[in-house]
Amino acid sequence: MSDTRRVEVHPGCEVVVEFDPELTFECVDDCTWCCTHGVLLYEPDFFELAERANLSEATTEFRGHDFVTTEEKDRDEHVDEDGRACYFLRDDGLCSLHLDHDWKPARCSVFPLAVTVEDDGLHVDIRESAHEHCEGLDVSERKVIDNLDAFLPEVLWEIEDPTSDVAL
């Protein structure tokens, strides 16, 4: 059952939630599905990443958007069908940005949610492809609606168009 409601995520920052409020999510070991898409970098993330990595190696531009590049990985797990995954995904399936810098781009935090912009503000739903591929849906007690601040960083409200359905 889908339920639509307006929720304050951070003080003065609201979203319209378009998914079942009973939905739970928790990352599961060895999934890394979200790490195979090429991570969209919003402008503030691009500058944050510049403090942590060599942008000429780690990023690419595609259709006017900056992304963390995907690269060919020499392994069979934690990769997409084409054998590629996020530049920062280590061989053990963990993110070097998150582990070494305790930081990740906003788009990484948002998974498995999809952000869209409507006339009445930001809307969030579950990415359509997550229903097929994301193993962390409905496997825990952690309700997404009660933890939206962990998924939706405040920077999303500072960006002109934080629509997340932009792929590399």
Beta strands, then each sheet from edge to edge (+ up, - down):
strand 1: 5-10
strand 2: 13-17
strand 3: 40-41
strand 4: 59-62
strand 5: 65-68
strand 6: 70-72
strand 7: 84-86
strand 8: 113-118
strand 9: 121-126
sheet 1: 1+ 2- 9- 8+
sheet 2: 3+ 5- 4+
sheet 3: 6+ 7-
end
